[in-house]
Amino acid sequence: MTTIIESLETVSLEDALAYLDTAEGDELMAAFSLARDRNLLDGSDKEPDEAEVHHALFLLRRARGLTAPSFDLMRVQLRQRVAA
């Protein structure tokens, strides 16, 4: 499987925009994909948990110069998607 990022240490603006483009602008889906790719680079094939997705969302937003996301709001959004 090919990942967009090459390092666990940094997420560039170009990386962030590539994840958002792949997710068709869906920030939460982009964060999930980034978290999954970070797990793969770390040698794990497990699905990311909420904390990993939140950290990925934080990295995506930071790379684009945006404010940090709310963990609680993100958890609600993830649960709504699962329920849908």
C-alpha positions as a LaTeX table, in Angstrom:
\begin{tabular}{lrrr}
\hline
Residue & $x$ (\AA) & $y$ (\AA) & $z$ (\AA) \\
\hline
Met1 & 0.00 & 0.00 & 0.00 \\
Thr2 & 1.31 & 3.44 & $-0.91$ \\
Thr3 & 1.10 & 6.29 & 1.59 \\
Ile4 & 1.10 & 10.01 & 0.83 \\
Ile5 & 3.38 & 10.91 & 3.73 \\
Glu6 & 6.91 & 9.61 & 3.98 \\
Ser7 & 7.65 & 10.51 & 7.59 \\
Leu8 & 5.94 & 10.19 & 10.94 \\
Glu9 & 7.57 & 13.46 & 12.00 \\
Thr10 & 6.11 & 16.02 & 9.61 \\
Val11 & 3.03 & 16.78 & 7.53 \\
Ser12 & 3.67 & 19.47 & 4.96 \\
Leu13 & 1.10 & 21.75 & 3.38 \\
Glu14 & 1.42 & 19.69 & 0.20 \\
Asp15 & 0.79 & 16.47 & 2.16 \\
Ala16 & $-2.26$ & 17.98 & 3.86 \\
Leu17 & $-3.70$ & 19.19 & 0.56 \\
Ala18 & $-3.06$ & 15.79 & $-1.04$ \\
Tyr19 & $-5.00$ & 14.03 & 1.74 \\
Leu20 & $-7.84$ & 16.53 & 1.43 \\
Asp21 & $-7.89$ & 16.13 & $-2.34$ \\
Thr22 & $-7.99$ & 12.33 & $-2.05$ \\
Ala23 & $-10.84$ & 12.66 & 0.48 \\
Glu24 & $-12.68$ & 15.08 & $-1.83$ \\
Gly25 & $-12.43$ & 17.87 & 0.74 \\
Asp26 & $-13.73$ & 15.77 & 3.65 \\
Glu27 & $-11.43$ & 16.82 & 6.50 \\
Leu28 & $-12.42$ & 13.96 & 8.81 \\
Met29 & $-11.89$ & 11.32 & 6.11 \\
Ala30 & $-8.53$ & 12.91 & 5.26 \\
Ala31 & $-7.56$ & 12.72 & 8.94 \\
Phe32 & $-8.59$ & 9.05 & 9.13 \\
Ser33 & $-6.49$ & 8.28 & 6.04 \\
Leu34 & $-3.51$ & 10.15 & 7.45 \\
Ala35 & $-3.84$ & 8.31 & 10.78 \\
Arg36 & $-4.02$ & 4.96 & 8.96 \\
Asp37 & $-0.94$ & 5.83 & 6.89 \\
Arg38 & 0.95 & 6.90 & 10.00 \\
Asn39 & 0.15 & 3.52 & 11.57 \\
Leu40 & 1.43 & 1.75 & 8.43 \\
Leu41 & 4.67 & 3.74 & 8.51 \\
Asp42 & 5.01 & 2.79 & 12.17 \\
Gly43 & 4.70 & $-0.90$ & 11.25 \\
Ser44 & 1.09 & $-1.46$ & 12.35 \\
Asp45 & $-1.84$ & $-2.49$ & 10.18 \\
Lys46 & $-4.47$ & $-1.74$ & 12.84 \\
Glu47 & $-7.22$ & 0.81 & 12.22 \\
Pro48 & $-6.55$ & 4.14 & 13.94 \\
Asp49 & $-8.37$ & 4.95 & 17.15 \\
Glu50 & $-10.04$ & 8.27 & 18.00 \\
Ala51 & $-6.88$ & 9.74 & 19.52 \\
Glu52 & $-4.85$ & 8.89 & 16.42 \\
Val53 & $-7.49$ & 10.41 & 14.12 \\
His54 & $-7.62$ & 13.53 & 16.29 \\
His55 & $-3.84$ & 13.90 & 16.16 \\
Ala56 & $-3.92$ & 13.48 & 12.37 \\
Leu57 & $-6.67$ & 16.10 & 12.14 \\
Phe58 & $-4.52$ & 18.41 & 14.26 \\
Leu59 & $-1.55$ & 17.85 & 11.89 \\
Leu60 & $-3.70$ & 18.52 & 8.80 \\
Arg61 & $-5.07$ & 21.72 & 10.29 \\
Arg62 & $-1.68$ & 22.91 & 11.55 \\
Ala63 & $-0.10$ & 22.37 & 8.12 \\
Arg64 & $-2.78$ & 24.64 & 6.64 \\
Gly65 & $-2.41$ & 27.31 & 9.35 \\
Leu66 & $-5.79$ & 26.57 & 10.97 \\
Thr67 & $-6.76$ & 26.30 & 14.64 \\
Ala68 & $-6.54$ & 23.04 & 16.53 \\
Pro69 & $-9.65$ & 20.85 & 16.33 \\
Ser70 & $-11.82$ & 19.97 & 19.32 \\
Phe71 & $-11.40$ & 16.34 & 20.39 \\
Asp72 & $-14.97$ & 16.16 & 21.68 \\
Leu73 & $-16.47$ & 17.58 & 18.49 \\
Met74 & $-14.42$ & 15.20 & 16.38 \\
Arg75 & $-15.60$ & 12.22 & 18.46 \\
Val76 & $-19.23$ & 13.27 & 17.95 \\
Gln77 & $-18.66$ & 13.58 & 14.20 \\
Leu78 & $-17.01$ & 10.15 & 14.02 \\
Arg79 & $-19.89$ & 8.55 & 15.94 \\
Gln80 & $-22.45$ & 10.23 & 13.68 \\
Arg81 & $-20.73$ & 8.75 & 10.63 \\
Val82 & $-20.70$ & 5.28 & 12.14 \\
Ala83 & $-24.40$ & 5.55 & 12.98 \\
Ala84 & $-25.32$ & 6.74 & 9.46 \\
\hline
\end{tabular}
